[in-house]
Amino acid sequence: MTLVMLGTGLAFMFWWSVLVLHQQGWDTGSDMWGIFRAAHYIGWGFIGGVYDSSTGVNSLPGLEVVLAPVAMLSGHLGLTESFPPFYVAHPTAALLLEPIELLLASTVLFAVDALAELVGTPSRRRVALCVVVAVIAWPTVAVWGHGEDCFALALAIYAVVAAAKGKWQSCGWLFGFALVFQPLVVMVLPLVVAAAPAGQRMATVVRSVALSATLVAVAFASDAANAYRSLVQQPTPPSINHPTPWVALAPHVSNVLRGSGQRSSVSMVGGKFVQHTANIHPHAVVLVSGGAGRSIEAALALLVGLYVWRRPQPIDRLIWLAAACLGMRCLFEAVMTPYYVAPPLILALAIASRQGRKRFWAATLIALETMVFAYHYLSPWAWWLPVVAGTAAVIALGFPNRSPAVTELSTPPASGDRPVVPEVGPVIPEVDRGAVAAGASAHSLQTV
């Protein structure tokens, strides 16, 4: 499925615009070039440039750090690249960038399979799960250019698997790398910290936030104003993406003028670069803050973590609660894009895969329908309600029945080094030995 994602993603880039849209040029991810420009800034030694208003980045800079060597290599080779508002019809830097993004996104296939194996999903259903997850993850990177969402989810899943095996040091560092790629996974962190043994909780938190705190501190030191705007206010345009009913309550950050009278594109004609311009009527775009809704999500995730701390959960219930916490992003966001629903759907399908064939296939059908519907542009209520209902239905179908096959994440000895592995297998009830002995004696006398 990794090869399928890679092949179909490149085919989409090369031929979608030509064969379907009847336009010349390659179809690259909408947000990919802003991220790549931020990677250039890091390669040039200016980490604060990640949050320049021209890049559109409002996340932690993990992906940009990873892509910085690619950006430097692209510049050394003289490859062409787009940079809004200038769009190159055939940006040769995409020949490096697109395969890397697709491979990063494909890591979620391996993580979900490891999680399904951990909770005891049958092998045939794991094959089906792999295919479905690939279908859901594919547009996140091929259409939008956000491979970091799937990669961060993969690291977070591996962190949960490490926690289930009692490897809390690995769990903390995996979460640390996941968080620096996509802050969305912070919704899962309170659950894992709550499930950790008492001697490992603070160390898990430190390992999880150390890398992100370091990079953010450097970015603030380099460009405090833009870093604050991107990371705290988190401006987003509801007129371009999907506004939800929460947009009426979201604080307005600013108004920007989009379309300075012309839109520019660049193509190569006769071996020379030619710039094409088109007149565009200038219009004001309102930017609202996404930070308020995400604060509500984080507060609810902390409450769920408190519940897990007070009442330890089996590993399957812990995973289900993590999917529910990720799904809160669809519930409280003021402005959404279709790929926001992918992480909760993927995690919910992973836990639904062990709940029986009927529930898994019902969850799969609803998840695919939700993803397709999310690409329609409707009014806020008409779009938001079906997306939330579909995501909630998939999460509900994944709710694990109480089973003796999966035990709780219990606290290990004080050393914290011995792994806590979920025990799989039947539970043998206690037997009244006296009754067994009496029954055996009676049987022996009857036989004599």
Steps between C-alpha positions, in 0.01 A plus 500: 500500500797732546595440138138555394487830688829607345402403145149644506619817676756571228248413227256747657765771498598444137163439331204618710507859372556391140248216475226619736529877534630547143773735620871495439727437796549267793256480788708527817370529855330831572705578812821322407687797358448721804645223718789457258577874509511477881746212462718732293503753784620232742766388253620861481520514879189710569263280703274795574430525128286188529218718630527776243151590380586392146555134598159441660658270763321500838632171637818387671799491265588128502425439132681815394813389687490160327446662158777758545771275346261424211446872446875563498553214255224633277661844494844351431363305204319806366156339513197722452233539765178691556459769763159669536395713321743371235412154370724300268315265266760225529703559820785252477557518878178299530690200360691498832231632731192300400652149545638599841159628612327182377751276678460697823122456481529127431660442841151505650431167325774327698395663827134406462593142416720480811213634709253253346738215573534620860124492565453165329342587163479194270754493217250525215333801657841662546548478123167674442585758765827579323318565171233720661757706693698556180187629326426743785860620540569544128319833436656651812835508322419464129234772493601723790873436545479428875692179547593613850148429631525130418863482610423657839207261547729207418753610764222550757365150430846349543524691828177338618632157397821570694293601804303176478829311520625706793769680297431842646827659393435411137140612542606847615748560220260371235235741623759776498574447131127462422416827674764703318356386165132562580366641831174310443646197678516696827137387539628145562784593733291547821365145465843344469644708784206400721555132416874521577631371833549763770876509461484553122236769456714811535782349293249413224372858495853646484605271216178580312533880508877558510563512125193712423579748778857539374402572139217734598733693732750548217221611264370755753852632551538545123158648414275538804216688327441250220557202730235631742256563215545152354522289817270686741245681286513242219321710234298312241273623217141367517427628150761264351459190718185353660348724769308325775228647727778582750633765264238744632667484843862493382702819565584701190876535460524733201378576151740449212467609139527206266558553131717804444352546155700221332571131539832381361611164365820393334550250220785405268455587133777430251751433777428832673292587803194707415282672761124508443274737691124511542304788648319415822256723679642574846287377790529505876545168679409473867738297716363343818693339783500122527669504838179544703334180379822305537528616860161340567620178339817496713299561820268209423797276422643584843168398658510168315858453621383565856232232456763250378722589796218438746370189324770309304375367169580193288716573199209472254291748700801732525538497120128564457518799735797630299289481181220688675743771611631539145141523378446808717688694232196460275269609781651833605699633203383838364643425155574154362644337193404149385822332610432592864270198531764249388690445832194421718350280229824304460540438873132414544517248215807341657311421821178415313689232309499272806129547579369255243456494126162676488603793717830541316343511155223733619765733643699475175200593286408798718862618514537498122166676453604764755828562318325539164234729646767719664616609153163664423461874564176576683373742763658466848216300659434285191869405480594479868215287634547204257879507546468495880225235488702276268815530710304435820335193346836348403637564849186350658527185287855455624398500867658185646287252685638393833714198425730295721742471209641846568614602845553839653821699482601434856781664695826302490737463796673805638793465262268567205721288274289187472265514199123498540375283216129446437431135573321326217319173558217349699463577869494181708250531787592399851398144588380361833766235555297326773206454271725363227660254742162385629371455147807300403460269802134439426582421141769254608261318740235481231749355256611236754 
